[in-house]
C-alpha cells in the first residue's frame, strides 16, 4: 500500500466519523425541538420524506415540514436513537442507513422503529444531509404503524 492509498483510507475513516456525528447531531436537535437548527444540517437542495409527508425538496419545503412537526409535537420532547450505521463514502458523497427508535411520552412506553436511508454531500469541507427518508418498520401499537 502506498502513501496515497493510505491517505484515501484515512480520509474515508475521518469522513465516516464526521457523518456519524452529523447524524447524531440531527437526532439531538430533534430531541431538543430545535427545528430551525435542524434545517442548517441539510444542503440547499435537500430532499426529505418523513412521517408520510411525501418528498419535500429545498429549504422552504423543509422549513414548512419541520415546523409542522414542531407544531404537532406541541412542546412534547420525545427520544430518538439512531443505531447501527452503515455508511459508504465515495469522495464528497456518501450513503448511509440507520436503525432508528423513537420513544413517545405514553404511560405504556410507546415506541416506533424505522430506518433512515440517507445521502450526504460534503460542501465547503462540511458534511450535510442531501436526502433523508424515514420509513417505519415496527411499532409498539398498531395505530402507530406504518
N, C-alpha and C positions, 0 to 999 in steps of 0.2 A: 504494500500500500504506500503510495507516495503522499507527499505533504498536501497536495491539492485535494486528494480523495479524503484524507483525514480532516481537512478544513471543512469540506462539504458535510461530512458526517457530524462533526461538532456543531455546525450551523443548524443542521436538521434537528439535533437534540435540543439546542437552545430555542429554536422556533417552536418545537413541540411543547416545551415547558412554558413558553410565553403564551401559547394558545390555551393551555390548561389554566393559567392564571387569568386570562381574559374571560374564559367561560365561567370560572368560579366567581369572578367579579360581577358578571352578568347575574348569576344566581343570587349573590349577596345583595345587589341593588334591588332585585325583585323582592327579596325578603324584607328589605328596608323601605319598600314602597317608594323608591326614588326613580320614578319612571322617566323624568326628564334626563337624568344622568344615564339611564339605560340607552337612550337614543344616541348618545355620544359613542357607544361601542360599535355602532353599525357604519358601514360605508354609506355614502350618499345615495347610492342606487340599490341598497339592500332590499331583499325580499323576505317577508316573514309570513308564515302560515301557522297560527296557533289558535286554539280554542274554537276550531271550526269556522274561522274568520275568512277562509279563502286566502289567496295570495295578496298581500299588501306590499306595494313597491314604492320606494322613495321615502324621503324624510317626512313629508306631510302625511302620507298614509300611515307610516309607523307611529307618528305622534298621535294621530287620531286613535289608532288601535291601542297603544299603551295607555293613553288617557282613559279610554273606555274600560280597560282592565282595572285601572286605578279606581275609577268611579264604581265599578261593580264590586270591588273588594270593600268599599265603604270603610276604609281605615283598618280593616282586618289584616293582621300580619300572619301569613302562612309560612311554612317552611318549605324550602326547595333543596333537594340534594341531587347533584349530578355526579354519577359514579361510572366507573368502567369506561374511561375514554379510549376510543380507538381512532387515532389521528394519523393521517398521512400527509406529509409535507412535500410539495413539489415546487421548489423555488419560492416565489412570492404568493403562492396559493396553497391551500390545504383543505382537506375534508376531514370531518370527524363525526362520530356518533357517540352519544352518551345515554346511559340509562338514567332516567330522571324519576325521582319520587317527590310528590307534593303532599304535604301534610296539612290538614284543614282543622280549624277550630271546630270541634264537634265533640259532644260528650262521648261518642263512641270511638273517637280517634280515627276519623275518615282519612283515606289516602287515595292517591291516584299514581299509577305507574305509567310511564311513557318513554318515548325515545325522541331525543333531539337529533336530527340529521342536519349538519351544519357545514357550510362552506365559509372559508376565511380567506382574507386577502391582506397582504402587507402593503400599507400605504405610508410613505414617508417613514419607513423603518418601524412602523407600528402595526401590529395585527389588529384587524377589525373583522366583524361578522358581516359577510356579504349575503348569506342566505341562511335562514333558520326555519325548520319545520318541526313542530312538535306533534306527535301522534300518540294518543292514549292507547295503551295496550292492556291495562288491567285496572281495576278499582275495587275498593272495599265495599261499595254498594252499587247495585245495578244501575241506579239513576245517574251515576257519575261516569258511566262508560257508555259509549266511547267518548 
